[in-house]
Amino acid sequence: MATASQWFGQSGGYLVARLWTAQDMRVILLNASYVPNVDTQLRYSDVSTYELPAAGGYAVGGKSLASKTVSYDAAAHEYNLGAADLSWGPGATFQTRYGVILEWDTTDKFLWGLLDFGTLEDVQNGTFTLDWSNYQLSVLKGPPV
């Protein structure tokens, strides 16, 4: 006899959303030589060699996300994960092309998302701000209805 299974509509996204608010989630900045591979890169150790060095106003390990939020979009059938903007500076001097969102307080430090800045960001004695509203991290809750 064939059987079928399916997540309850909001369960999968809700579980991820709970982890989002409970974990120390951080953004690390990566240099221009990093080549993203979202199919094979899973842990901090997969990207750590590309993280900016501790210099020019950047600290290894990036910055923790504060004021993390979760909202459910019923029309799109997804949870949207938000946070307060992050800034490095004033006085920051570095170049970055990508940011990575990851769990920091676990042994494996799992990667959650890739932020593509679209171009090399060259910060010279200034402030680099990651405006969270420019990025959308969504978790699909289940099949479209």
C-alpha positions in Angstrom: 0.0 0.0 0.0 1.4 3.4 -1.0 1.6 6.1 1.7 2.1 9.8 1.5 3.6 12.2 3.9 3.7 16.0 4.0 4.7 18.7 6.5 1.8 20.4 8.2 1.6 23.8 6.5 3.6 25.9 8.9 5.7 23.2 10.7 8.9 23.2 8.7 9.3 27.0 8.5 8.3 27.4 12.1 11.0 25.0 13.3 13.7 26.9 11.3 12.3 30.2 12.6 12.6 29.0 16.2 16.2 28.2 15.6 16.8 31.6 14.0 15.7 33.4 17.2 17.4 31.0 19.6 20.8 30.7 18.1 23.7 33.2 18.1 23.4 34.1 14.4 26.3 36.1 12.9 27.4 37.7 9.6 31.0 37.2 8.6 32.5 39.1 5.6 34.4 37.3 2.9 37.1 38.6 0.5 36.8 38.8 -3.3 38.6 35.4 -4.0 35.7 33.5 -2.4 33.7 31.4 -4.9 30.3 30.5 -3.5 29.0 27.0 -3.8 25.7 26.7 -2.0 25.4 23.0 -2.8 28.6 21.9 -1.1 29.5 24.5 1.5 27.8 23.7 4.8 30.0 24.8 7.7 32.2 27.7 8.8 35.3 25.6 8.0 34.2 25.5 4.3 34.5 29.4 4.1 36.8 30.4 6.9 39.9 30.8 4.8 38.1 33.6 2.9 37.0 35.5 5.9 38.5 39.0 6.2 41.4 39.2 8.6 41.2 40.9 12.0 42.2 44.4 10.7 40.8 47.6 9.5 37.8 47.6 11.9 36.8 44.0 11.2 37.0 41.2 13.8 37.2 37.5 12.9 33.9 35.9 13.7 31.9 38.9 12.3 29.0 40.4 14.2 26.0 38.9 15.9 22.6 39.7 14.6 20.4 41.6 17.1 16.7 42.1 17.2 16.0 39.0 15.1 12.4 38.8 13.9 10.2 36.2 12.2 7.2 37.0 10.2 4.9 34.7 8.3 3.7 35.6 4.8 0.6 33.6 4.1 0.3 34.6 0.5 3.8 33.4 -0.3 3.6 30.5 2.1 6.9 31.3 3.8 8.5 32.7 6.9 10.8 35.7 6.6 13.7 36.1 8.9 14.8 39.6 9.8 17.4 41.3 12.0 18.7 44.8 12.8 21.2 46.4 10.4 24.9 45.8 11.0 27.7 48.3 10.7 31.5 48.1 10.7 33.1 51.5 11.4 33.5 54.4 11.5 37.1 54.1 10.5 36.8 50.7 8.8 39.2 49.9 6.0 38.6 46.7 4.1 37.3 45.1 0.9 34.5 42.5 0.9 32.4 40.9 -1.8 30.1 38.5 0.2 28.7 38.0 3.6 27.7 34.7 5.2 25.0 34.2 7.8 25.8 31.4 10.1 25.1 29.8 13.5 28.0 30.7 15.8 27.2 29.0 19.0 27.4 25.5 17.7 30.5 23.3 17.2 29.9 22.9 13.5 28.9 26.6 12.9 26.4 25.8 10.1 26.0 28.2 7.2 22.5 29.6 6.7 22.6 32.1 3.9 24.8 34.0 1.5 24.7 37.7 1.0 25.9 38.8 -2.4 26.8 42.5 -2.4 26.9 42.4 -6.2 30.3 44.1 -6.4 33.5 44.5 -4.4 32.8 46.9 -1.6 35.8 49.0 -0.9 35.6 50.7 2.5 38.4 53.3 3.2 38.3 54.8 6.6 34.5 54.7 6.6 31.5 52.7 7.6 30.2 49.6 5.9 26.5 49.1 6.7 24.5 45.9 6.0 21.0 47.2 5.6 18.9 44.1 6.4 16.0 45.4 4.3 18.1 44.8 1.2 18.2 41.1 1.8 15.4 38.5 2.3 16.0 35.3 4.0 12.9 33.2 3.5 12.0 29.7 4.5 9.4 28.0 2.4 6.8 26.4 4.6 5.5 23.8 2.3 4.1 23.2 -1.1 2.2 26.1 -2.7 -1.5 25.8 -2.2 
